[in-house]
C-alpha cells in the first residue's frame, strides 16, 4: 500500500460542451447539448447550464429538447475534441510517463513514476499529500491556461479512490483522500459507487438487503461470493474495504476502431445502404490512419427495423488500412444480411489491429485495372476503332435503331447513378466564408444555412444566412481554443 496519495484521476468538466462554449463566445454561460440530433439521437454531453434543467448524458435527445428547449443543440466536432485532448494528455505526461487514458477527457496518472517521484518517496504522509495537492493545482492551472477548459482532479492511494475523489471534486475542483481514510469515505456511499456494480448487480444486492458500501464490507467476502460468484464477489468485497492494487497502465492499446450512425428514417434501399457503408468506411479508415494502425478483421454492424442487431465479420490475409479493401469487404458482409424490412443503424469497424500494413496487392491490381478500363471506355484514347464520331451521325444512328446513344445503357435505359449526396450543414460545424471569414453553423433547412461568424478569441459574432450551395461557404478545420 502507498504511504502517499500519489495516484491522480483527471476528468475534464462537461468536456464536449465545454469545448463548444470555449470555441463559440455566443454560447458561454448558456445551456449547450452535444449529441445525435436526429429523432433517435442521444445526448453525449450537456453543459452544467443544461444539467440544471435535468439534461444528462445518454438521455434521448427528444427528451432533452423538451426539458431544455432553449439550449444550443450541436452535432459535435470530434477533431476539435481531439485537439484539446492532445494538449491535456501532453500536460499529464509532463508529470509522469505513467498516464492511463480512459477516454479523450479522462485519465489516471501515477506521480511516483515521474519527476516528483523522489520527492514523494522522501516525504512523509502529510508533506507528501501537500506536494500532491500542489502538483494537481499546477496541472489544473496549466490546462486552463492552454485550453480555457476546467478539470476536476481526485488524488488518492489507489485508482478506485482517485476516481471517487474526482467525482466529488466536480465541477472544477480538487479532492484528496488521505491514506487510511478510505473506509470512512466509502462506507456511506450507495453500492453503485463501486465500479463493476451495474443495475442488475445492484438489484441482486438490494434483494439481499445490501444498499451501501458499508453493508458490502460488513457482509464479508463469503456472502458476496455466494451472491455474485467467485471472481465478482471477491473483487467487490476488496473494493468495499478500500483495497485496490491495480497499477496505472500507460497507453492502453485499443482493440478496435469503429464508427456507426443511427438513421432518422429506416433505410430500405439497397444502394443507399451500400452508399452509407462507404461513408462509414471512409470515417473509420480516417480514424485508423490517424492512430497509425491497420487491422485484419472487418466488422459490419446492422440494427434492423425490429431492433434486432446483427454483426458479420471477415478476416483478411494481412492487416490493411486501404479504404477500398475495407469498403469492398464491408459491402460483401452487407449482402449476407436481410435488410428488406429496413435498417435503423449501420456500423463499420476494424479489429485485430497492428502497427503496420501489408497492402492487398490483388485489390490494388483490380482497382488499377478497373480504372484503366473506365478510362479507355470513356475516352477511346489511342485506339483507331474508337475514332470520334460526329454528333449528328451518332444521333442519327441511335434514332434509326442502331447503336445506343452515348450516355445510355443498352436498350436505351439510363445508366444507374449512385445515390445523390446533398450538401449537408450540421449544427456546430466549423465553416469559412470567402468574405466573412471563420464561423460555425447555427442551423440549416429549406435550402438555407445560418452561420454565426465568430472565433474563440473575440466577442459574440454576427449571424448571416446563405444558400446551402453558396460557393463561398466551405467546411473548415476547428480553430485552436487559444492563439498559437
N, C-alpha and C positions, 0 to 999 in steps of 0.2 A: 504494500500500500504506500502511496505517496505521502510525504510529510508536508508538501506544499501544494496548493490548488493550482497546478500548472497546466491543466488542460482547459482550453477555452473553446466555447462554441459561439460562432458569429452567425447572426441571422439578420439579413437586411430587412428593413421595415417596409411592408407592403411593396415589395421590390418593383414589380412591373408597373403598378400605378404610380409609384414614386418617380420612376424614370420618366413616365409620361408627363407628370407635373413639372419636373425639373426641365424637361425639353420644351414645354409649352407654357409660357408665362400666364396665358389667359386661364389656365386650369389650376393654378396654385391656390390652395385653400378651398377648392371646390371638390365635390364628390366625383370620383373617376372609377369606372368599372372596366376591366380589361378581360376579354374572353371571346368566345364564339358568338357572333351577333345574329346568327340565323335562328329560326324558330326552335331549333333543338340544341342551341348552344348552351354552354355552362360558363359560369364565372371562373376565371383563372385567379385574378387578384382584384380586391376592392380597396380603395384608399380608406384611410381612417374616417374621412368625412362621410364616405358612403356606408361604412360599417355602423355608423350611428343610426342609420335607417334599417338596420338588420340585414344588410347585404353581406354575404361571406363567400369564400371560395367554394367551388363545387355546387353552388346553387344554380338551378336552371335560370338562364338569362331572362326568360319571360317573367319569372317571379321577381328578379332583381329590378326589372323595369317597372313593375307595379309598386314595389317598395320605395324606389327612388327614381321617379320619372324624370327628374331634372338633372340627373347625373350625365356626365360625358361617357358614352359607351364606345369603346375603342376596340379594334380588332387585334391589336398587339403587334409589336415590331421586334422579332427575335434578334435581328442584327444589332439593334440599339441595346437590348438587354445583355447580349454577349459582350458588347463594347465596354459597358460599365462593369460587368462581372470580371472581365480580364484585369481591369485596374484593381479591383478589390482583391482578387486572388494573388496578384503580384505583391500587393502590400502585405498580405498574410505570409507569403513566402519570404519576405524580408525578415520576418520574426522567427521563422523556423522552416527547415526543409520538410518537416512532417506536417503537411497540410492535407486533410482528407475532405475533398469537396463532396457534398451530398447533393447539390444542385447548383444552379447558376448563382444563387444568393445565400448559400448556407455552407458552412464548413467547420470541421474540428481542427484545432491547432495544438500541437504539443510543444510548449515553450521550453521544456527542458532540453530539447534537441537542437535549439537554436543558439544565437549569440548570448542570450540571457541564461543559458543553462548553467555555466559555472557559478554565476552569482546566486542563482536559485539553490544550487547544491550546497553552497556555503551558508546560506541564510537559514535562520530558524523559522518556525511556522509563522510567527507574527510578521517578521521582517519580509519573509518570502511572499506572504499574502499581500503586503503593501506594494512590493515590487510588481507582482502580477497585476494589481489594480492600476498602477502607473502605466504599465505596458499596454493594457487594454484601453485605457483612456487615450493614450497617444495614438493607438490604432484607430479608434473611432474618430478622432480629430483629423487624422490624415485622410480617412475615407471621405469625410465631409468636405475637406478642402479640395480633394482631387475630383470628386464626383458631384458634390452638392447633395448627397444622399445620407440618410441616417441609418445607423446599425445598432442592434441590441446585442450585448455580449454577456455570456454567462461563464464564470470561472469556477472550477472545482477540481477535485482529485480524480474524477472519472468522467467518461463521456456521458454516462447517464445523468449525473448531477449537473454537468455543464449545460446539457440540453435543457434540463428543467429550469436551471437558473436563467438562461436566456429567454425562456418563455415568461418568467416572472419579470424580466427586465423590460419587456415591450410596453410601449414603443420608446426607442431612443434612450435606452438605459443600460446600466451595468450592475449585475448582481454577482456576488462571490459567495460560495458555500464553503465555509471553513471545514477543514479536515476534522472529522469526529462528530460533526453535526448532521450527518446525512439522515440518520433515522428520524431525528426531530423534524427535519424539513419534509421528509416523505410521508410520515405517518398520517397526517390529516388529509392527504390528497385522495381523490377517488381512484379506483383501480385503473381507470382508463389513462391515467397519467403515465403509466409504465408502458414502454414500447413493447409490442407483441400482444397487447390486450386490445382486441377489437370488439365490435358489438356482440359477436357470438360468444366469445370467451367471457365478456362482461356478464351476459345473461346466465351463463353456467355458474359463474362465481356468485352472482346475486341470488340465484336459487339456493345456494349453499349458505347464504347469509353473510357473504364477504363483499363489502362495498367500499372499504377504504384500504389503503396500502398497509395501515397498521393491522387490519384484520388478516391480510395475507401473511404478514410477518408472524403474527400470533398463531395462525393456523398450523404453521410448520410445513416442512418440505413434504412429509409423508402424505398429508391430506391433499396438498396441491398436486402431487403426482397421481393420486387416485382420481382426482377430478379432471386433470388436463393431460395426463400421460407423463412418461419419464422425462423426456427432454424438455418439453414445455414447462411442466410443473417445477422442475429443478431450476430452470432459468428464471422463472417468475419469482420464485422464493429468494433467490440470490439478489435480484434487483430490489425486492421488497425490504430486505435488510440492509440495502445500501452498498452491496458488493458488486462491482463491475470492473473486471480486469481487461476489458477489450482495449487493444492498442490503437492508436491513431495510425491508419494505413494511408500513406500518401498516394494520390493519383490512382484511385480505384479504376480498374480497367473496365470500360464499357463492354457489355456483351453483345450489343446490337445497336443499330441505328435505324430508326423508322419514323415515318410520318403518316398521318391519316386525316381524313376530312369527313365530317358529317354533313349530309346534303339536306337543304331545307325542303326539297321535294324529292321523293324517291326516284332514282334513275331506272328507267326500264329499257332504254335504247342501248343496244349492244355497242354501237360505235361510240356513243357518248361515254359509256363505261370505260372502254379502252382508251379513249382520249383522256379521261380523268386519271387513269392508271399511268399514262405517260407523264402527266403533270406531276403526280405524286413521286414518280421515279426521279424526275429532274430535281425536285426538292431534296429527296433522300440522298441522291448522289452528291448534291451540293454540301450537305452536312457531312457525308462520308469523307469527301475530299478535304473539307475544312479541318477535319480531325486527323488528316494524314493516314487514313485507314482504307482497307479494302475488305471484302468479305466473300465467302464461298456460298452461303446459303441465302437464297432469295425467298422471302415470305410474303404472301398475299393474304390480307385480312378482308373478309366480306361480311357485313352485317346486313341481313336481308330485311324485307318489309315486315316480317313477323318477329323481328328482334333476334332471330337465330343467328349466331355468329360462327362462321367457318373460316379456317385457315388452311392454306395449301403452301407447300414449300418444295423447293428443288435445290439440290446441292450441285454446284458447278465443279468442273475438274480442278480449278485453281481459283485463288482469290482474285477479285476484279473490282475496279471502280468505274468500269466502262458503262456509260449510261445506256448505250444501245443494247448491250448484252443483258443488263438488268431489266430493261423495259421489255425486251422480247421474252425473257423468262417469265416476268410477271403477267404478260399477256397470255402466254401458254397456260399459266396457272388459272387465269380467269376463265378460260374455256372449259375447265373442269368443274366449274360451279354453276348451278342452275340459278339464273338471275331473272327468270321470266316474271316473277311476282314483283320485282323492283328491289333496288339496293339503296339503303339509307346511309351506309358508311363504307368507305374503302380505305385500306391502308397498305403501304408497301414498305418492307423492311429488309435489311441485310444483316445476317448474323454470321457466326464463326469468323470474327474479324481478325485481320492480320495487318502487319505494318508494311506490306509490300504488295505489289500486283504482278500477276503473270498474265499478260493480256491474252484474251481469247483470239488467237490468230485466225481461226476458222470464221468467227463472227466478223472480224475486221475484213477478211478477204471477201466474204459475202457482201458486206456493206460497200466495199470499193467496187465490186462487180456490178452491184445494183446501181450505184451512182453512174458508172460508165455506160450502162445500158440506157438509163434515163437520159443521159446527155446525148447519146447517139440518136435516140428516138426523137428527142426534142429539136435537135439542130441539123442532123443529117450531114454533119461536117465530115469532109474527107471521103465521101462515097459518091461515085458517079451516078449510081442508081437513085440517089436521093436528091438529085438536082432540083433546084427551086422551080415550082410550077406557078405560072401567073394566077392571080386570084380568080380572074374570070374563068379560066379553064377549070380550076378546081371546083368553083361553084357550079359550072355547067355540068361537070361530070357527076357531081353529087345529085343535082336536080334531075339528071337523066337516069338515075338508078344505078350509077357507077359506084365508085369508092365513096365511103362516108366522108362528110366534110370535116376539115380539121377541127379538133376540139370536141368531137363526139365519139362515143364508143360504137363498135359495130352494131348496125341496125338502127343508127340514129339516136341512141339513148345518150343522155348527158352523162359524163363520167362521174363516178362517186366523188363527193367532196368531203373533206374532213369536217367535223362539227365546227360551226363558226365560233370564234372566240371574241367576245366583246371586250372592249377596253373597260376595265373594272377599277374603280377607285374605292379603297377601303377606308373607313373612318380611322383617323390617326396616322395614315400613311404619309411618309415624307415625300414631298414633291419640290420641284423647282420650276419657276416660270421665267421665260426669257427676259421679261420686262420687270417683274415684281420680285424676283429672287426666291429664296427658300421659304417654304411654308408647310402646312400639313392639311390633310383633307378632313373637313368637318362632316361632310355628308355628300351623297350623290343620289340622283334619281331623275326620271323623266328627261333623260338626255343632258342633264346639267350636273356640275360638280362644284361644290362650295369649298373654298380654300381660305384658311387664315394664314396670313403672311407674318411670321414672327420667328425668332430664334431664341435659343436658351439664354442669350446674353443681353437681351433688351426687354422693353416693356411689352405688354399685350399688343398684338398687331391688328391690322385691318382685315376685313373679310371681303372677298370678291367671289363672283360666280362666273363660270366658264362653261362652254360646251364640253361634253365628255371627250370629244375627239380634238380639242384645241391643240394644234401642233406645237404651240409654245409651252405647253404644260407637260412635264415629264416626271416619271418617278425618280427619286433621288435617294442617296445613302444618308443615314442619320448623321446629324452633326454631333460632335463631342459635347458633353454637358458643360465642360469647362474649356475655355480657349486654350489651344495648344501653344 
